[in-house]
Amino acid sequence: MLLPAPVLDIARTLEGAGFETWCVGGAVRDWWLGHADQDVDLATAATPEQVQALFPRTVAVGVKHGTVGVLDRDRRLHEVTTFRRDVSTDGRHAVVEFGGSIDEDLARRDFTINALAWHPFRQELRDPFAGAGDLAAGVVRAVGAPARRFEEDYLRILRMVRFAARFGFTIDPPTWEAAKASAPQLKSLSAERVREEWFKGLESARSVLELARAWREVGAARIWMPELPDAPQIAEPIVDRDPVVLTAALCHSAGGVLSRLKASNAEIARGQALSRGPAEPESAEAAVVRRWLARVGDAADDLMRLAEVRRGSPPVWAAAVERSRARGEATSRGQLALTGDDLRAGGVPPGPEMGRLLEKMLEAVLEDPARNTRETLLALVKSWR
């Protein structure tokens, strides 16, 4: 396993101080699958306090859980975590104690494909749960007793689905059955953690449709995403992995889903706009497209992405949108050559009358963009009054 020089430097310092240190986590898994990963986590026998004492620049990433961030010369952060064993859990957060061995640390991992460790100097792979075999077979399997693994953290159900969708793996039947039995407890998770798994899944899944199917069949959608239908309209493969757009493509009422998952206000607003539509102009005729752009406003780009996700290619009217934009055609009041201030200066008081005139000007310009000059619009306003 070829490791970045800063990671080797950190491991060398820890080993030189007498603390056994291994590369662990997704980087080892992905390396085994042939994927390069520069984000390498380390597990060590050193306590957080000992790690902090060994390195001049550290960040207390999660000291109570045993994790210290070590900054290299380029100020890139590398996570170093003390060997841990679980003491208790409430299904959301584990209480751990430090100490033990690398094998005990790997025993608390979720799935065999993640319970791998690589010693950077002995060139040794530690694989106590046959994770390499499961990687070769394309199987996601829980470490030890599946029900126990999910009881420790019910988010592992969603992680299981994400890993299977990302790598195109199957799920070990006992692991799948335990996940389905434990799925009702997903309601105890925070919306933020569920959203993070959903977004990560959308961004990484080989098949978004398979990801959605697994969410439904394992029971996660019933609790967190009842708007997810059995047969969403999506054409794969998908190039644009915007999770907001994909949520809208998969679910009825994307705004409602994103609100339940406590997405950002901006993401919720985008989801609401996507659901509100209209999804596309009635034709590719230039004036029709301009009116559609005026109606949907800032949601136009997201709606074009949504149409492409559903069709598998850009919609025919997307070219008309780009031509309109390239010509600088006005599709909002803010783009009119005559402003509200101009109307006020001409004797139109603020209020309903000004709003009516601005709307009539916009409609005139949407019909014929050549009308968007100060002189033409002044003449039109004079005729309307």
N, C-alpha and C positions, 0 to 999 in steps of 0.2 A: 504494500500500500504506500504510494508516494504521498508524502505529507508536506504541507507548506512549511517553509523554514521557521516561521515564528512558532508554529505548533511544536516542532521538534525542539526548539530552544526552551520552551516552557516545560516540555516533558523532560528534557535533559536536566534542567534545574531541579525539578522535583525528584527525579531518580537520583541525582547527585547528592541530594540532601537525605537520601535513604527512604524515600516514599515511593512505593510501587505505583506506577502510573500507566493507564491504558487509554487508547482511543475507543470511544463508545458511540452508540446511537446511530442516527440515520446516515452519517458519513460512512460508517463501516458497511452498513447494508447497501448503500448506493454504490460504494466501491466494488462490492462483490457482484453487483449487477452490471458493472461496467460504466457507471456514471461518475464523472469527476465531481467532487464536492470540496470546496475550500473551507466550509464552515464545520470544523472538526471539534467535537466536545471531548474533554478529557475527564476520566474518573481516577481518583487517587486515594491513597491511604492517608494523605495529609488532611488535617482538620482545616476548616475555613480560616481559623486564626493562623495556622502555620503557613497556609498559602499566602495570606496577606503579608506575613512577615518576610516571605521569600522574595516577593516582587515589589518593586518601588511604586508601580501604578496599578491599582486594582479598583474595582467597583463592586459594591455590595449588592450583587444582582438578587440573591435570595439566600442570604447567609443562614437563616434559620432552617432552610431546607438543604444546606450544605453547599450552595453554589456561590462561587466568587468569579467575577469577570476580571481577567488579566489583560491589560492593554499592552500591545506590542509597540514597537518603535513608530509604527504608522498610525498608532492610536486605534487600531482595530481590536475589538473585544473578543476574547476567547474564553468560553465558560469552562471552569474547572470545578468539579463536584466531588465531594468526599464520598467514599464508599458508604452506602446506606442500606439499612434494612427497615422494613415497615414494622411499626408497632401497633397502630390502629388506624382506622379510616371511617369516615361517615358517608362514603360513596362519592364525595366531591373532593376532599382534601385528605391526604395521608399524614399521619404523625410518624416521623422517622427518627431513628437513632443512628449516630455515626459509628464507623468502625466496621469490622468484618473483613471480608475478602471480595475480590472481584466477582467470584462466583455468587456470593450472597447478593451483591449489587445487581448482577444480571438476573437473579431469580425474582426480583421485584419489577422487572420490565413487563410490558403488556403482552407482546407477541414474540414468538421465537425469532422472527426475522429482524427484530430490534434488539434481541438479547445476544448480540455479538460484540466481541472486544478484540482489538488488535494492539499487540505490544510493539511500540515504534522502534525498539532497538533489538529485541529478540526475534523480530519478524514472526511472531506467533499469533495465530488466531485462537481465541478462546470461544468455544461454542458449546456450552453445556446442555443446550436444549435442542440441538440439531437444527438450528436456524438456517444453516447453509443448505441443508437438504431441502428445507421448505422453500427457500429461494429458488433452488434448482427446479423444484416441482411446481412452483407457482402457487403456493398455499399460504394463506394467513391463518395461523394457529396460535391460540393463547398459550402462554407459558403456564405449565401446571394445570390446575383445575380451572376451567373457563369461568364458571360461575363466581369463583373467588376473585379472579382477576377483575371481573366487571363490578363486583361489590366494592372493590377498592376504589374504583373511579368509573362511574357510569359513562363518562365521556369516551371511554375506550370503545364503546359500541360504535360511536360515530367515527372514531379513528380506524377501527376495523374496516368499516365500509369505505372510508377514504383510501386506505392503503390498497384494498382490493381493486377499487376503481382506477387508482393511479397506475398500478402495475399490470392490470388485467389479470389479477390472480383470482382463484376460487377461494372460498372460505371453508375451512375444516368443519364438517357437519356438527360435531359436538360444540365447537365454538359458536357456530351460527345458532344452534338451538338454545344455548345458554344466553346468547345476546337477545334473542326474541323473548325469552322468559324474563329477562332483566329490563327490557325496554320500557315498561311502565315507570321505572324509576328515573327515566330521563327527565321527567318533569321537575326533579329536584335540582337540576343543573341551572346555572345562571344563563340568561339569554346571550350574554356576551361570549361565553365559551362555545355555546351551540353555533352562534353566528360565525365565529372564527373557523370552526370545523366545516360549516357549510360553504363558506367562501373558499377555504383552502381546497375543498373537494371540487368545486366548480373550476378552479384555476388549474387543477392538476389531473383531473380524471381523463383517461383515454376516451371514455364514452360518458358524456354527461347524462345520457338517457339511462345507462346502467347505474350510475350513481343515484339518480332519482328513483329508479326501480328498487334499489336496495334500501333507500330511506323508507319507501313505502312498505316493503315486505318485512323489514326488521321491526317496524312499528314506530319509527322515529317521526315520520311525517304525520301520523295520527295525532301526536302530541304537539309538535312544534310547527307543522306546516300542512294543515288540513286542506289548504288551497292547491296542493300538488295533485294534479289529476293522474289517471292511469295511463293516458296516452298523450303526453304533451307534444306540441307541434314544433319539432326541431329537426333540422337536417345536419347530419354529421358527415365528415369531421368539422369541428368548429375552430376557427382561427382566433376570433376575438373572444378573450376569456374575461370580459368584464362581468364580475359577479352580479351587479345590479341588473344589467341587461339579461343575463342568463336566468336570474330569478324571475324576471318578467316573462321570459320565453317559456319557462317551466310552469309557472304558477298563475292562478287567477288572483287578482288583487295583489300585485307585487308590493305596493305601498303598505298594505296591511301586514304582509309577511315580514317586511323589513322593519316595520314598527315593532312587531312582536319580538323580533330578534335584537331590538335596541341598536339598530344601525345608526349612523350619524344622521343629523337632520338633513344634510345635503343628499345622502343616499336615499332616505325616505322620500324626500321631495322628488327625486328622479324617478323612483318607483311609482309614485302617485301619478306623475306626468305620463309615464309609459302606459299605465293602465287607463288613463283618461283619454289619451289619443286626440284625434283620430289616428289610427295606426299608420295610415298612408293616404296620399291624395287619391281622388277618384280616377284620375288619369294622369298621363305624363305631359298633358298639354300645359304650356308655360304658365298661363294665367291661373290654371287650377293648382299648379304646384306652388305658385307664389301665395295664393290664398291659404293653402295648407301650411306653408311656412309661417304665415302671419298668425294662424290659429294656434299652432303648437309651440311657437317661440323657441326657447332654449332647448326644448326636448327633441328638436328635429334630428340632431346627430344620433341620439340614443335610439330614436324610432327607426332611423336608417339601419343602425346596427341590428336592432331587433328583427327587422324585415330580412336582413341577410342571414341571420341565425336561423330563421324559420324556413327560408328558401334554399339556403346553401350557396347563394350567390347574390351579388348586389341587385336590388330591385331595378326594374327598367327606368323608374322615375328618378333614381338617384342622379343620373346624368343631368336631368333637367334642373335639379337642385344645385348641382355644381356650376352649371352654366349661369343660373340666376345669380349666384354668389360672385362668380367671376366678373359678371357685368356690374356688380355693385347695386343691384336692384333693391329698392326699399321694400321691406316686409314687416316693418314695425313703425309706430309713430315716431320713435326716436331717430329714424333714418329719413324722415321727411325733410325736404328743403325749407319748409315753413314751420316754425316751432310755435309752441304755446305763447312764448314771450313775444313773438312777432304778432300773433293775433291780439294779444293784450295791447301792444303798442298801436294796433290798428283800431282799438276801441271795443274789442270783444272781451267782456268781463269773464274772469274765471268762473267755472261752474258748468252746468249741463250744456249750455249753448256752445262753449268752447270744446267740450268733449264731443258733441255732435259734429262740429266742423272738422275736428282732427280725424274722427272716424270716417267722415265722407272723403276727406283728402286721401286717407290711406286706401280706401276702396278704389278711388279714381286711379291712384298710382299702381295698385295691384292689377288693375285692368290694363293700364298702359303706362309702363315705367317711364316713358318719355315725358310724362306730365310732371315728373318730380323735379321741377325747377321753381325757384321763388316766384318768378313772374307768372308762370302758368297757374300755380296754386293760388296766388293773390287774386287773379282774375276769376278763378273758380269760386273762391270764397265770396267775392263781391257779387257774383251771380246768384249764389245760394242765399245771400242775405236780402 
